[in-house]
Amino acid sequence: MELLRETAPDGHVWWRIADPGWADPLDPDFARRGGGRWNPPGSFPVLYLNENTATARGNLRTFIARWPYEPEDLRDDRGPMLVGCVLPRRQAVCDAHSPAGVRAAGLPDTYPLDEDGVPVPHATCQPIGVRAKAAGLRGVRARSAQALDGAGRELAWFPASSRSIAQPVCSLAFTAWFLG
């Protein structure tokens, strides 16, 4: 089945959770090397973004899953910051969030869970990202995998070239976006 296309909203501020020590929090090459939900390791650059701060808060649990402390224990200088960015205009992406888009992508209607209530694994989503990239789409806009009720939206953005970059517009210290 053909993927359902949509245009990411122009001028929208997307949010990236970032470690304050990262040299470039908007560098999509990290996900190229290690892979992610929508791209296999070693495939292509992807910048994983949250559509709003509520979705970012939900994703923080995954971001710090291996840390020996809870988010409430973090200070601004140690906690992840949130970097707001805008993307180039007219980014055609795969719709993996609407009921029709989820079906067209071949995901269960219950995504991010399967029919048995188990989270859909990366191995199921990665071929969809590869198909979207091969179709010339600039990403996958999906239901947040961390919001098991299907709320929240994320964007796995595929830059068209090394010159196609996410433009930073602001950053929020940890306590401003997570605790605030």
DRENDO-1510 file (C-alpha; in Angstrom, 1 decimal, always signed):
<recs>
REC; n; res; u; v; w
REC; 1; MET; +0.0; +0.0; +0.0 .
REC; 2; GLU; +1.2; +3.5; -0.8 .
REC; 3; LEU; +2.2; +5.7; +2.1 .
REC; 4; LEU; -0.1; +8.6; +3.0 .
REC; 5; ARG; +1.7; +11.9; +2.5 .
REC; 6; GLU; +1.2; +15.2; +4.2 .
REC; 7; THR; +3.1; +18.5; +4.5 .
REC; 8; ALA; +4.7; +19.3; +7.9 .
REC; 9; PRO; +3.4; +22.7; +9.0 .
REC; 10; ASP; +5.7; +25.5; +7.8 .
REC; 11; GLY; +7.2; +27.6; +10.6 .
REC; 12; HIS; +6.2; +25.1; +13.3 .
REC; 13; VAL; +8.6; +24.9; +16.3 .
REC; 14; TRP; +9.7; +21.3; +16.8 .
REC; 15; TRP; +11.5; +20.3; +20.0 .
REC; 16; ARG; +14.6; +18.2; +20.4 .
REC; 17; ILE; +15.7; +16.8; +23.8 .
REC; 18; ALA; +19.4; +17.3; +24.1 .
REC; 19; ASP; +22.2; +16.8; +26.5 .
REC; 20; PRO; +23.7; +20.2; +27.4 .
REC; 21; GLY; +27.1; +18.8; +26.5 .
REC; 22; TRP; +26.3; +18.0; +22.9 .
REC; 23; ALA; +28.3; +20.1; +20.4 .
REC; 24; ASP; +25.4; +20.2; +17.9 .
REC; 25; PRO; +22.0; +19.0; +19.3 .
REC; 26; LEU; +20.4; +19.3; +15.9 .
REC; 27; ASP; +22.9; +17.0; +14.1 .
REC; 28; PRO; +21.0; +14.2; +12.4 .
REC; 29; ASP; +24.1; +12.0; +11.9 .
REC; 30; PHE; +23.9; +10.4; +15.4 .
REC; 31; ALA; +20.7; +8.6; +14.4 .
REC; 32; ARG; +22.3; +7.6; +11.0 .
REC; 33; ARG; +25.0; +5.7; +12.9 .
REC; 34; GLY; +23.0; +4.2; +15.7 .
REC; 35; GLY; +19.6; +4.0; +14.0 .
REC; 36; GLY; +16.2; +4.7; +15.6 .
REC; 37; ARG; +12.6; +3.9; +15.4 .
REC; 38; TRP; +12.3; +5.0; +11.7 .
REC; 39; ASN; +15.8; +4.2; +10.4 .
REC; 40; PRO; +18.1; +1.2; +10.7 .
REC; 41; PRO; +21.7; +1.7; +12.0 .
REC; 42; GLY; +24.1; +2.9; +9.3 .
REC; 43; SER; +21.3; +4.0; +6.9 .
REC; 44; PHE; +20.6; +7.7; +6.6 .
REC; 45; PRO; +20.6; +10.8; +8.8 .
REC; 46; VAL; +17.4; +11.4; +10.9 .
REC; 47; LEU; +16.6; +14.1; +13.4 .
REC; 48; TYR; +14.1; +12.9; +15.9 .
REC; 49; LEU; +11.8; +15.7; +17.1 .
REC; 50; ASN; +8.8; +16.2; +19.3 .
REC; 51; GLU; +5.8; +18.2; +18.1 .
REC; 52; ASN; +5.3; +19.9; +21.5 .
REC; 53; THR; +6.7; +20.1; +25.0 .
REC; 54; ALA; +4.2; +17.7; +26.4 .
REC; 55; THR; +5.4; +15.0; +24.0 .
REC; 56; ALA; +9.0; +15.8; +24.9 .
REC; 57; ARG; +8.2; +15.3; +28.6 .
REC; 58; GLY; +6.8; +11.9; +27.7 .
REC; 59; ASN; +9.9; +11.0; +25.7 .
REC; 60; LEU; +12.3; +12.1; +28.5 .
REC; 61; ARG; +11.7; +8.8; +30.4 .
REC; 62; THR; +13.2; +6.9; +27.4 .
REC; 63; PHE; +16.0; +9.5; +27.0 .
REC; 64; ILE; +17.2; +9.0; +30.6 .
REC; 65; ALA; +16.1; +5.3; +31.0 .
REC; 66; ARG; +19.7; +4.1; +31.9 .
REC; 67; TRP; +20.4; +7.0; +34.3 .
REC; 68; PRO; +20.6; +6.1; +38.0 .
REC; 69; TYR; +18.2; +8.9; +39.0 .
REC; 70; GLU; +14.8; +10.3; +38.2 .
REC; 71; PRO; +14.0; +13.6; +36.3 .
REC; 72; GLU; +12.9; +15.3; +39.5 .
REC; 73; ASP; +16.5; +14.8; +40.8 .
REC; 74; LEU; +18.1; +16.8; +38.0 .
REC; 75; ARG; +19.3; +20.4; +38.0 .
REC; 76; ASP; +19.4; +22.7; +35.0 .
REC; 77; ASP; +23.1; +22.2; +34.5 .
REC; 78; ARG; +22.7; +18.4; +34.4 .
REC; 79; GLY; +19.2; +17.9; +33.0 .
REC; 80; PRO; +18.4; +17.7; +29.3 .
REC; 81; MET; +17.6; +20.9; +27.6 .
REC; 82; LEU; +15.0; +21.3; +24.9 .
REC; 83; VAL; +16.0; +22.9; +21.7 .
REC; 84; GLY; +13.4; +24.5; +19.5 .
REC; 85; CYS; +13.9; +24.5; +15.8 .
REC; 86; VAL; +12.1; +25.1; +12.5 .
REC; 87; LEU; +12.5; +23.1; +9.4 .
REC; 88; PRO; +12.8; +24.1; +5.7 .
REC; 89; ARG; +9.5; +24.9; +4.2 .
REC; 90; ARG; +7.2; +22.4; +2.4 .
REC; 91; GLN; +8.5; +19.2; +3.9 .
REC; 92; ALA; +6.4; +16.3; +2.5 .
REC; 93; VAL; +6.4; +13.6; +5.1 .
REC; 94; CYS; +4.7; +10.2; +5.7 .
REC; 95; ASP; +1.6; +10.4; +7.8 .
REC; 96; ALA; +1.8; +7.6; +10.5 .
REC; 97; HIS; -0.5; +9.3; +13.0 .
REC; 98; SER; -4.0; +9.6; +11.5 .
REC; 99; PRO; -6.1; +6.4; +11.3 .
REC; 100; ALA; -5.7; +6.3; +7.5 .
REC; 101; GLY; -2.0; +7.1; +7.6 .
REC; 102; VAL; -1.3; +4.4; +10.2 .
REC; 103; ARG; -3.2; +1.8; +8.0 .
REC; 104; ALA; -1.4; +3.0; +4.8 .
REC; 105; ALA; +2.0; +2.5; +6.6 .
REC; 106; GLY; +1.0; -1.1; +7.4 .
REC; 107; LEU; +0.9; -0.4; +11.2 .
REC; 108; PRO; -1.9; -1.8; +13.4 .
REC; 109; ASP; -4.8; +0.6; +14.1 .
REC; 110; THR; -3.7; +0.5; +17.8 .
REC; 111; TYR; -0.2; +1.9; +17.0 .
REC; 112; PRO; +2.0; +2.5; +19.0 .
REC; 113; LEU; +0.8; -0.7; +20.5 .
REC; 114; ASP; +0.1; -3.9; +18.6 .
REC; 115; GLU; -3.2; -5.8; +18.8 .
REC; 116; ASP; -2.0; -7.5; +21.9 .
REC; 117; GLY; -1.1; -4.3; +23.7 .
REC; 118; VAL; +2.6; -4.7; +23.2 .
REC; 119; PRO; +4.7; -1.7; +22.0 .
REC; 120; VAL; +5.4; -2.0; +18.2 .
REC; 121; PRO; +9.2; -2.6; +17.9 .
REC; 122; HIS; +11.7; -0.5; +15.9 .
REC; 123; ALA; +12.2; -3.5; +13.6 .
REC; 124; THR; +8.6; -3.0; +12.4 .
REC; 125; CYS; +8.9; +0.8; +11.9 .
REC; 126; GLN; +12.3; +0.9; +10.3 .
REC; 127; PRO; +11.2; -0.5; +6.9 .
REC; 128; ILE; +8.4; +2.1; +6.8 .
REC; 129; GLY; +11.0; +4.9; +7.3 .
REC; 130; VAL; +13.2; +3.3; +4.5 .
REC; 131; ARG; +10.1; +3.2; +2.2 .
REC; 132; ALA; +9.3; +6.9; +3.1 .
REC; 133; LYS; +12.9; +7.9; +2.3 .
REC; 134; ALA; +13.0; +5.9; -0.9 .
REC; 135; ALA; +9.7; +7.7; -1.9 .
REC; 136; GLY; +11.4; +11.0; -1.6 .
REC; 137; LEU; +9.6; +12.0; +1.6 .
REC; 138; ARG; +11.4; +14.1; +4.2 .
REC; 139; GLY; +10.3; +12.1; +7.2 .
REC; 140; VAL; +7.7; +10.3; +9.2 .
REC; 141; ARG; +5.2; +12.2; +11.4 .
REC; 142; ALA; +3.9; +9.6; +13.8 .
REC; 143; ARG; +2.0; +9.0; +17.0 .
REC; 144; SER; +4.4; +9.2; +19.9 .
REC; 145; ALA; +5.7; +5.7; +20.8 .
REC; 146; GLN; +6.0; +6.8; +24.4 .
REC; 147; ALA; +2.4; +7.9; +24.7 .
REC; 148; LEU; +0.7; +4.5; +24.7 .
REC; 149; ASP; -2.7; +6.1; +24.3 .
REC; 150; GLY; -1.7; +7.5; +20.9 .
REC; 151; ALA; -1.5; +11.1; +22.1 .
REC; 152; GLY; +1.5; +13.2; +21.1 .
REC; 153; ARG; +3.2; +13.5; +17.8 .
REC; 154; GLU; +6.8; +13.0; +16.8 .
REC; 155; LEU; +8.7; +13.7; +13.6 .
REC; 156; ALA; +11.6; +11.7; +12.3 .
REC; 157; TRP; +12.9; +14.3; +9.8 .
REC; 158; PHE; +15.2; +13.2; +6.9 .
REC; 159; PRO; +17.3; +16.2; +5.7 .
REC; 160; ALA; +17.3; +16.4; +1.9 .
REC; 161; SER; +21.1; +17.1; +1.9 .
REC; 162; SER; +23.9; +18.3; +4.2 .
REC; 163; ARG; +22.8; +21.9; +3.4 .
REC; 164; SER; +19.2; +21.1; +4.6 .
REC; 165; ILE; +19.3; +21.9; +8.3 .
REC; 166; ALA; +17.0; +22.5; +11.2 .
REC; 167; GLN; +17.3; +26.1; +12.3 .
REC; 168; PRO; +17.5; +26.6; +16.0 .
REC; 169; VAL; +15.1; +29.2; +17.3 .
REC; 170; CYS; +15.3; +28.8; +21.1 .
REC; 171; SER; +16.4; +26.6; +23.9 .
REC; 172; LEU; +14.8; +25.8; +27.3 .
REC; 173; ALA; +16.7; +24.8; +30.4 .
REC; 174; PHE; +15.5; +21.6; +32.0 .
REC; 175; THR; +13.4; +23.1; +34.8 .
REC; 176; ALA; +11.7; +25.5; +32.4 .
REC; 177; TRP; +10.3; +22.7; +30.1 .
REC; 178; PHE; +10.1; +19.7; +32.4 .
REC; 179; LEU; +9.2; +21.0; +35.8 .
REC; 180; GLY; +7.7; +24.3; +34.7 .
</recs>
